[in-house]
């Protein structure tokens, strides 16, 4: 009985961590969208931002 309660709590915390990670992804996506908008106005190199985006996604997985 105690073990099942412990398992349930650990699963709950895992779900919570996953949810926080998803929120972090959303935050990164929104800030990158802002960066895209700025860089598009300034006409900087968008490929660099694409590479940074890919790097961040790989880093967070």
Backbone bond lengths (Angstrom), bond angles and torsions (degrees), N, CA, C in turn:
res aa  C-N    CA-C-N  psi(-1)  N-CA   C-N-CA  omega(-1)  CA-C   N-CA-C  phi
1 X - - - 1.461 - - 1.528 111.16 -
2 X 1.318 116.51 -47.90 1.461 121.27 179.97 1.529 111.05 -63.90
3 X 1.336 115.55 -37.51 1.470 120.72 179.90 1.523 110.06 -64.41
4 X 1.325 117.03 -42.76 1.467 120.01 -179.35 1.528 111.16 -64.97
5 X 1.333 116.99 -36.45 1.468 120.23 176.50 1.526 109.85 -64.35
6 X 1.329 115.41 -43.32 1.465 119.95 179.17 1.525 111.16 -62.87
7 X 1.338 116.54 -43.06 1.466 121.02 177.64 1.525 110.79 -61.15
8 X 1.323 115.78 -43.82 1.463 120.38 179.34 1.528 110.86 -59.77
9 X 1.342 116.68 -44.50 1.462 120.61 -179.90 1.524 111.75 -65.25
10 X 1.327 116.78 -38.89 1.466 118.95 179.66 1.525 111.27 -68.72
11 X 1.335 116.63 -36.70 1.469 120.16 176.51 1.525 109.96 -65.14
12 X 1.341 116.03 -41.97 1.465 120.38 177.36 1.524 111.19 -59.04
13 X 1.331 116.60 -43.67 1.468 119.49 -179.26 1.528 110.92 -67.89
14 X 1.338 116.95 -34.84 1.468 120.12 176.16 1.522 110.86 -63.33
15 X 1.328 116.11 -44.42 1.465 120.36 178.01 1.525 109.95 -60.82
16 X 1.336 115.84 -41.29 1.462 120.73 179.54 1.530 110.90 -62.62
17 X 1.328 116.84 -42.58 1.470 121.23 178.48 1.527 109.90 -62.82
18 X 1.334 116.70 -43.57 1.465 120.47 178.38 1.523 110.63 -60.28
19 X 1.330 116.43 -41.50 1.457 120.89 179.77 1.520 110.65 -63.55
20 X 1.337 116.84 -43.80 1.463 120.50 177.99 1.523 110.74 -62.98
21 X 1.334 116.40 -38.44 1.463 120.29 178.98 1.529 110.09 -63.42
22 X 1.332 115.51 -41.54 1.468 119.46 178.39 1.521 110.59 -62.79
23 X 1.332 116.82 -40.07 1.465 120.30 177.11 1.522 110.83 -63.37
24 X 1.332 116.45 -37.28 1.465 120.34 177.53 1.525 110.02 -64.40
25 X 1.352 116.54 -41.16 1.464 120.32 176.60 1.524 110.67 -59.02
26 X 1.324 116.15 -43.76 1.464 120.70 -179.83 1.526 110.28 -61.94
27 X 1.344 116.46 -44.17 1.461 120.29 179.27 1.525 111.27 -60.99
28 X 1.339 116.03 -45.12 1.467 120.46 179.66 1.525 109.86 -62.72
29 X 1.345 116.27 -42.38 1.457 120.65 -179.95 1.521 111.11 -61.08
30 X 1.340 116.37 -44.16 1.465 119.95 -179.34 1.522 111.89 -65.46
31 X 1.337 116.46 -41.69 1.465 118.82 179.76 1.525 110.91 -68.69
32 X 1.344 116.70 -34.41 1.463 119.35 176.93 1.526 110.87 -68.58
33 X 1.340 116.33 -36.70 1.460 119.57 176.59 1.520 110.28 -60.65
34 X 1.329 115.73 -41.39 1.457 121.11 177.27 1.526 110.04 -62.68
35 X 1.332 116.08 -43.21 1.464 120.94 179.04 1.525 110.55 -63.17
36 X 1.346 116.61 -39.98 1.462 120.55 177.41 1.520 110.47 -60.02
37 X 1.324 116.07 -45.34 1.460 120.71 -178.68 1.524 110.73 -60.83
38 X 1.333 116.07 -45.37 1.466 120.83 -179.70 1.526 110.01 -64.44
39 X 1.349 115.65 -47.27 1.465 118.97 -176.43 1.528 111.17 -66.95
40 X 1.336 116.45 -29.25 1.459 119.06 178.28 1.521 110.17 -68.89
41 X 1.332 116.64 -36.90 1.462 120.30 177.70 1.517 110.96 -67.40
42 X 1.325 115.68 -39.89 1.464 119.97 -177.13 1.528 111.11 -83.54
43 X 1.335 116.48 -11.84 1.470 123.43 -179.77 1.536 112.20 63.60
44 X 1.333 115.82 38.76 1.463 119.07 176.00 1.518 109.57 -80.66
45 X 1.310 115.38 179.65 1.452 121.09 -175.68 1.527 110.51 -74.43
46 X 1.336 116.81 111.92 1.461 121.53 -178.94 1.523 112.38 -74.78
47 X 1.326 116.58 -25.07 1.465 120.39 179.61 1.526 110.56 -61.37
48 X 1.328 116.50 -38.33 1.467 120.89 178.20 1.519 110.51 -60.17
49 X 1.324 117.17 -41.44 1.463 120.97 -179.86 1.524 110.25 -69.14
50 X 1.341 117.24 -37.75 1.459 120.26 175.43 1.525 110.74 -59.30
51 X 1.337 116.28 -44.51 1.466 121.05 179.70 1.528 110.35 -62.77
52 X 1.336 116.83 -42.70 1.464 120.63 177.39 1.525 111.46 -62.21
53 X 1.326 116.52 -40.05 1.460 121.13 178.31 1.519 111.10 -61.92
54 X 1.331 116.43 -47.04 1.461 120.91 178.04 1.519 111.20 -61.03
55 X 1.330 116.27 -41.54 1.459 121.30 179.47 1.523 111.05 -61.74
56 X 1.332 116.64 -42.44 1.465 120.70 179.26 1.521 111.73 -65.19
57 X 1.328 116.76 -40.88 1.466 120.48 179.61 1.522 110.51 -64.25
58 X 1.343 116.25 -43.60 1.467 120.23 178.59 1.519 110.34 -64.77
59 X 1.323 116.50 -38.80 1.461 121.47 -178.76 1.523 111.76 -64.64
60 X 1.321 117.33 -36.72 1.462 120.99 -175.65 1.524 113.84 -85.07
61 X 1.324 117.91 -10.71 1.471 119.15 -179.58 1.495 112.55 -80.09
